[in-house]
Amino acid sequence: MHQYLFFVGGFPVRMYGLVLCASIFLATGTAYFLAKQDGRWQQHVIDIGIYGGFAGLIGGRLWDVFFFDWDYYSHHLSEIPFVWQGGMAVQGGIIFGVVSGIIYCKFHNIDWVEFGDIVCPSILIGQAIGRIANLLNGDAFGTPTGGNFGIIYPEGTLAYKTYGSVPLWPAEVFEGQLDVVLFVILLIFRCTNHARGQVICLYAMLYSILRFVLEFLRGDYTEPFLFRLTSAQSSSLIFFIIALILFIYCEFTDKQHLL
C-alpha cells in the first residue's frame, strides 16, 4: 500500500490521483468499445468521458463534503479541494457525471437513454478501479474485524488515524471485486430483449443493493443519517426505489408501444 509514487522536489505524486485518472480513462475506453460494438455514437464517447470525468470528480467531492462530512468542512472550507485526505463519494460522482453526459447528448441530439443503455456498464469498470485508489490511499476502509485477519493500514492514512494498527475489513476491496461482477451481469442483460432504459435502471438497482449491504462493513462515516441508516445507505435505498419504479415503467411503456 503506497500513498505516494514519488516526489518532485517537495511535491508528492500520489497514487490516488493516478489510479483515479486511470479509472476514468479505462471506463471511457470500455464505453467506446461498447458503443462501437453497437454501431452508434462512438465518436462522442471520448468527449463525454472527458466532461463526465471532470464532473464526476467535482460531484464526488461535493457529495462527500456536504452529505458525509459537513460538520468538519463547514469549519475548514479551505480543505474542501484536498481530495487526497479521503473523501470522494461514488454516488455524487455518478450523478454529476451522468447529468453532464445527458446535457452533452441533448446538445448533440443523441438519445441519451439508449446511449446510457449501451455504455453504462463501463461505469462499473471505473468504479472497480477507483476502489484500488481508495485502498492505496487508505480511505473507504472497513470496521475492525475483531480477529487477527484483515487489512492493517500504515500511519498517515485516514484508516490508521481512525482505528490505529487494528485489522479492518477490506470493504473497498470487496466493492471493487463485486463491481466487476455487476459489470458482467449488465453485459449479459444487454444481450436480452430488454426495454429501452432498463439497463440504466438495473445498474442503479444493483449498485444500490451492493452499496447498501457493504455499508454494514464500512468504518468511515458510520453516523446514522435517516432511520438509523448511514448517509450512503439512505441514498442507496432512495435510488433503488426510484430505479425499480422506472424499470417497471420502462417495461410497461415498451409493451404499450409494441401494441
Secondary structure, DSSP 8 states (H G I E B T S, - for coil): --SEEEEETTEEEEHHHHHHHHHHHHHHHHHHHHHHHHTSSHHHHHHHHHHHHHHHHHHHHHHIIIIISHHHHTT-GGGTT-GGGS---HHHHHHHHHHHHHHHHHHTT--HHHHHHHHTHHHHHHHHHHHHHHHHHT-S-B-B-SSS-SB---TTSHHHHHH-S--B--HHHHHHHHHHHHHHHHHHHHTS---TTHHHHHHHHHHHHHHHHHTTTB-SS-S--BTTB-HHHHHHHHHHHHHHHHHHHHHHHHHHHH-
